[in-house]
Amino acid sequence: MRVVFMGTPDFAVPTLQMLIDEGHTLCAVVTQPDKPKGRGKKEAMPPIKELALRYNLPVLQPQRIRGDEAFFTHIQSLNPDIIVVVAFGQILPESILTIPKYGCINIHGSLLPKYRGAAPIQWSIINGEDLTGVTIMYMDKGMDTGDMLLKKEIPITKEDTYETLHGKMKEVGAKALLEAMPLIVAGGDSREKQEEAESTYAPMIQKSLGEMDWSKPATTLDCLIRGLNPWPVCYTTYKGEVMKVWKAKVLLDTSNEKPGTLLKVDKEGLQVQTGVGSLLIEELQMPNKKRMPVSEYIKGNTLLVGEVLGTYE
């Protein structure tokens, strides 16, 4: 098929690679503009652009698709059979959606209609779900409201972080689209409308979401830590200094101490009282220091039992 591919981050890379490997004609690869990255603020290409250039594919990087008549005319002139969209980063106007013969197809990182929106992977972990997946869907003018074509389920383990689940889902997404291709060519006879009553929303993640409220149950905090790893990372404070919490596990042990109280400090980690149960912080990061296991940090630093995390001086 003649394909226009739209995607930006590494989540989209396996899908573009699959389309290349399957011998489809990539008329254009559309991605976000290069952006400054790192301390030196050097211009960096999106992962999708790097892959496209390795195969000498034509790359388009419009600042803003909506209202760009030249972009619309160019895509129309390519006469694509299908437009595949994976984590592109811009909302497609209806004028673009109507161009391809087989429609615009999106790989969404949830089992729709649950977790529509920008951050479905993170919110599925934060909310303590046991199951997620990817949905191959037809795009329409709404936010992830189009008809569904195919779903693939993925279990969420108690060890999964956003990073690990993201890694699983990007591979499953590519395989799901490959499986869905014959269904798309057949005209989407098996497409299914979403039940609006069952829909939930997964808004963009804000850094402020990472502040830990120790009055919440340990299980809730554990899900938050895993859902925000590796970005923006959960945090609390110790004697007024920000402590990033990278890894923890739930303990059944509890006490009558105030939530946030350090109950124990040893090479196993920092045991902290929560609203229900306690949490063992196993990996942390203090200001101007690297991320490290608690067992390493306490070799040269003191954390006092009885101190209350999350208080500001």
Secondary structure, 3 states (H helix, E strand, C coil): CEEEEEECCHHHHHHHHHHHHCCCEEEEEECCCCEEECCCCEEECCHHHHHHHHCCCCEECCCCCCCCHHHHHHHHHHCCCEEEEECCCCCCCHHHHCCCCCCEEEEECCCCCCCECCCHHHHHHHCCCCEEEEEEEECCCCCCCCCEEEEEEEECCCCCCHHHHHHHHHHHHHHHHHHHHHHHHCCCCCCECCCHHHCCECCCCCHHHHECCCCCEHHHHHHHHHHCCCCCCEEEEECCEEEEEEEEEEECCCCCCCCCEEEEEECCEEEEECCECEEEEEEEECCCCCCEEHHHHCCCCCCCCCCECCCCC
